[in-house]
Every structure is written in structure tokens, then in C-alpha cells.
Amino acid sequence: MKRKVLLLYTGGTIGMEKDYESGSLKAFDFSNIASRIPEISLLDCDVNLHQFSTPLDSSDVGPEHWSMMAEMIKEHYEDYSGFLILHGTDTMAYTASALSFMLKGLRKPVILTGSQLPIGDLRTDAKENLLTALYYASFYDGEEAVVQEVALYFEYKLLRGNRCIKASAENFDAFKTPNYPLLGQSGVNLEAYRNALFRPSQEEIFEVDTHICKKVFLLWIFPGMNLHALENFIQDPPIKVLILGVFGSGTFFSDKKFEDFLFQIRNCGTEIVIISQCMSGEISIGKYDNSNIFKRIGAINGRDLTVESALTKAMHLMDNPRYTEDFKSLFQKNLRGEMLN
């Protein structure tokens, strides 16, 4: 019996075609996808399509759309063997990260993909990305799905969704997981590296939790930063989580005024999470003296989290009534394979 895959088209370059009169890209009716990629009918799975009524540029995709996707998977979870989400590349890693926290106890593949060139372009990467992502979305060993997490497929590589960053705006090989190995790779054979794949605990049942707190803010520090420009953080206490992108393995300015400022933020009840500005590696508080400030102020170590994963994890956990542990304890736990244990 053929597996069934639900294909959710949200928008993005993969669903564009060039208007040769204007030279601009425009969305086309994705229900006609079979005419563009007739090979879909040759796959060993049945594909059903659902598309957003108005295709979105990925820069417009946000928490309400993450919730819509999660709820759609919940609605059709028992009807399909896997799910494929077509998405613009610019914020795909944010969506993949958010969905990984919203879809608890997931035991079916949820794959995201897109393309760097439109599907109608002669040199497009859309066809391979779409066809192979469908293979992974329907990849089973008997009755058990091989992939049981939110993953991203791009340019022959299967990657963990909440470990991804978009590393290039131009190369076909646009996504990387600097702190985690590949989940699989497409070549002559379709490979899945089972030791790298995430598995939920046996007792965890599938459920969808779309809780999002938007009172989260990201601040990238830089040399010569003006302290006075940050005073709104003290005057505007609704910010519940401040994520600081710090230098290297966790260093920060040694200026006492900055330390006092961070103490004031903490005294307003705001949690401070630190992540590294580096593409790979992790935060190591205490490695250098200029990182000990974070011990003194009680900051949360973001370890090797990506920016996308840190933001969506904080948004999902803050004020979430389904969790009984405090925010700091929860945030430092590896919930969905997003960080080091």
C-alpha cells in the first residue's frame, strides 16, 4: 500500500515563475504542480496538496503561521504517513525550529524544503529538492517512520530543523547545521543516518502545543556599543526574555556600567539568555574572565543553540502553562535535539 504525504505549500521561490514581460517573479497556482514536475506521479506515495490561499514571502511568515502549520498537521496526523512543507528560504530555519517545539511526541516525518531558483527556471534546484523531500516524507522501515522529527531537506542533504541556519543567499547548498551532523544524504542511494536521528521518549504521546510568547527580544552586541541606546529595556519591562548574541565562547565588555545595566534588566524580571555570535561552537561561561559576568547576573547558558532555535524555544517556553518547571531549568534542557545534552 502506498504511503500518503500531505504537501503544504506556504509560498516562497519554489512556487514562483518568471514573468518574461516584466522580468519579475510571481506566484503561480501550485495546484498545477504535476504539470511542472510530472515525475511526482511516479513516486511510490500518494501526494495531496494544500496551499495557503495567499502564498507568503517567507519574510512575512511568523508565529501565527507556525501555529497554522502545526494545527494542520494535528488535524491530518492520522491520515498521512508524512508531511512536506514548501517554504521560502529566508525564514525556513525559524519555522523548522518553532515546529520542532510545537509538535511533541512526533513519530512521523515533517520535512521542510524550498529552492533558490523558481520551479520554472531552466537551472532550478526546485525539482530535486521537492522530489527527494517527498521520498524522505514517505520513508518507512515497515510500519515505523525512519524520520520522526522536523527536518529540512536542501541540496542533497537532510538536516535537523532546529539546528539549521541559512548560510548562503546564493549557493544551492544554502543550509548548514554547524553543530550537528547530517541526518541523511541523497546520492545514488537515499541514506538516513539513524544514529543521528531524534526519537521522542516511548511514553510521550503526540500532541500539538502552539503556545508562543512574543515578549522576546534579540540583541547582538558589538564593539563601541552605546549603552544609552538600551535604556528602553529598563523603562519597558514587558520584555520577558532578552537573548544576547555575545562574542566567541561567551565574552562580554568588562565595563562596570554594562554589568550594572544587565543587573537592572534582571531586576525587572527579564531572563537573559546568551548565545554565541559564531557559526559553530558553544558558550563556555568561565573559560575567560570576561564571561564571568554572566555567572554574576544569573544568565542562562544557550550552549550551542542557533539564533533561530534560541528565539523560538524562548517564545515557546516563556509563560507556557503546560510546563511546571521554571523557565531557566526548561531552557537549559535538550527538548528536541536542539542543543547539547
LINFEN-V881514 format. One record per run of one state. SS is the DSSP state (H for helix, E for strand, - for the rest). FROM is the first residue (numbers start at 1). TO is the last residue. If there is no record, write none. Layout:
BEGIN
ss=SS from=FROM to=TO
ss=SS from=FROM to=TO
END
This chain:
BEGIN
ss=- from=1 to=2
ss=E from=3 to=9
ss=- from=10 to=12
ss=H from=13 to=15
ss=E from=16 to=18
ss=- from=19 to=24
ss=E from=25 to=27
ss=- from=28 to=29
ss=H from=30 to=36
ss=- from=37 to=37
ss=H from=38 to=42
ss=- from=43 to=44
ss=E from=45 to=51
ss=- from=52 to=57
ss=H from=58 to=60
ss=- from=61 to=62
ss=H from=63 to=76
ss=- from=77 to=81
ss=E from=82 to=86
ss=- from=87 to=91
ss=H from=92 to=102
ss=E from=103 to=104
ss=- from=105 to=108
ss=E from=109 to=113
ss=- from=114 to=125
ss=H from=126 to=137
ss=- from=138 to=139
ss=E from=140 to=141
ss=- from=142 to=143
ss=E from=144 to=145
ss=- from=146 to=149
ss=E from=150 to=154
ss=- from=155 to=156
ss=E from=157 to=160
ss=H from=161 to=163
ss=- from=164 to=164
ss=E from=165 to=166
ss=- from=167 to=174
ss=E from=175 to=176
ss=- from=177 to=183
ss=E from=184 to=186
ss=- from=187 to=189
ss=E from=190 to=192
ss=- from=193 to=193
ss=H from=194 to=196
ss=- from=197 to=206
ss=E from=207 to=208
ss=- from=209 to=215
ss=E from=216 to=220
ss=- from=221 to=226
ss=H from=227 to=230
ss=- from=231 to=231
ss=H from=232 to=235
ss=- from=236 to=240
ss=E from=241 to=247
ss=- from=248 to=250
ss=E from=251 to=251
ss=- from=252 to=255
ss=H from=256 to=267
ss=- from=268 to=270
ss=E from=271 to=276
ss=- from=277 to=288
ss=H from=289 to=291
ss=- from=292 to=292
ss=H from=293 to=297
ss=- from=298 to=299
ss=E from=300 to=301
ss=- from=302 to=306
ss=H from=307 to=317
ss=- from=318 to=326
ss=H from=327 to=331
ss=- from=332 to=341
END
